[in-house]
């Protein structure tokens, strides 16, 4: 376990829900990945991300799926694209990413609390 953090530390991390509106293979990434476009609603709009989730997901099955992402990291260059958010997931038994998702639809842009 990592060191304890304060509520103020947690409050700095802005985790929002969004709906995947675009997904395509990202062959230019160093590790197999899918390029995502996630709609976070009117305030944040559509943001891009690269996710190493090819073991469990095909691009076409991701469209319409709601996911959680950290939206207040600075953009990061990944191959030829600028990733704007960090989509969240957990490792399976083999260390492959399984997306952290919600079980009921909620409005895009909602903040985790």
C-alpha positions in Angstrom: 0.0 0.0 0.0 1.2 3.5 -0.7 1.5 6.2 1.9 -1.7 7.8 3.2 -2.9 11.0 1.4 -5.1 13.8 2.7 -8.6 14.5 1.4 -7.1 17.6 -0.2 -4.7 15.4 -2.2 -7.6 13.2 -3.4 -9.6 16.3 -4.3 -6.9 17.4 -6.7 -7.5 14.3 -8.9 -10.4 15.0 -11.3 -11.9 11.7 -12.3 -14.9 12.1 -14.7 -17.2 9.8 -16.6 -17.4 9.9 -20.4 -18.8 7.9 -23.2 -16.5 6.5 -25.9 -17.6 7.9 -29.2 -14.6 6.8 -31.3 -12.2 3.9 -31.1 -9.6 2.7 -33.6 -6.4 0.6 -33.7 -3.3 2.6 -32.8 -0.5 0.8 -34.6 2.0 3.7 -34.1 2.0 3.1 -30.3 5.0 1.2 -28.9 2.7 -1.4 -27.3 -0.6 -2.6 -28.8 -3.2 0.1 -28.1 -6.5 1.6 -29.1 -6.9 5.3 -29.8 -10.1 6.6 -28.1 -12.3 9.6 -28.3 -14.3 10.1 -25.1 -17.2 12.6 -24.8 -17.1 14.2 -21.3 -20.2 16.5 -21.9 -20.6 20.2 -22.7 -18.0 21.5 -20.2 -15.1 19.3 -21.2 -16.1 18.1 -24.7 -14.4 15.2 -26.5 -10.9 14.3 -25.4 -8.4 11.8 -26.9 -6.6 9.0 -25.2 -4.5 5.9 -26.0 -5.3 2.8 -24.0 -3.4 -0.5 -23.9 -6.6 -2.6 -23.8 -6.2 -4.7 -26.9 -6.2 -8.0 -25.0 -9.8 -7.6 -23.8 -11.4 -5.2 -26.2 -12.0 -4.6 -29.9 -12.4 -1.0 -31.1 -16.0 -1.5 -32.4 -17.3 -2.9 -29.1 -16.1 0.1 -27.1 -18.4 2.7 -28.8 -21.1 3.8 -26.4 -19.3 2.4 -23.3 -19.0 4.7 -20.4 -15.6 4.9 -18.7 -13.8 6.8 -16.0 -10.7 9.0 -16.7 -8.4 11.4 -15.0 -9.0 14.7 -16.9 -6.6 17.1 -15.3 -3.2 15.6 -16.2 -1.3 17.6 -18.7 -1.5 16.3 -22.3 1.1 13.7 -23.1 2.6 12.8 -26.5 2.1 9.1 -27.4 3.5 8.4 -30.8 1.9 10.8 -33.3 -1.0 11.7 -31.0 -1.4 13.9 -28.0 -3.3 12.0 -25.2 -5.5 14.4 -23.2 -6.9 12.1 -20.5 -5.9 8.9 -18.7 -8.7 6.3 -19.0 -8.7 4.1 -15.9 -8.4 0.3 -15.6 -7.2 -2.5 -13.4 -4.9 -5.4 -14.2 -6.3 -8.9 -14.7 -4.4 -12.1 -13.5 -2.0 -11.7 -16.4 -1.5 -7.9 -16.0 -3.7 -7.0 -18.9 -5.9 -3.9 -18.5 -9.6 -4.2 -17.8 -11.4 -0.9 -18.0 -12.8 0.7 -14.9 -16.4 1.4 -15.8 -19.7 2.2 -14.2 -22.6 -0.2 -14.1 -25.4 2.2 -14.9 -25.4 5.1 -17.3 -24.9 8.6 -15.8 -24.5 12.0 -17.5 -21.2 12.6 -19.2 -18.8 14.8 -17.3 -19.9 13.7 -13.8 -17.1 13.8 -11.2 -16.2 10.8 -9.0 -16.8 11.5 -5.3 
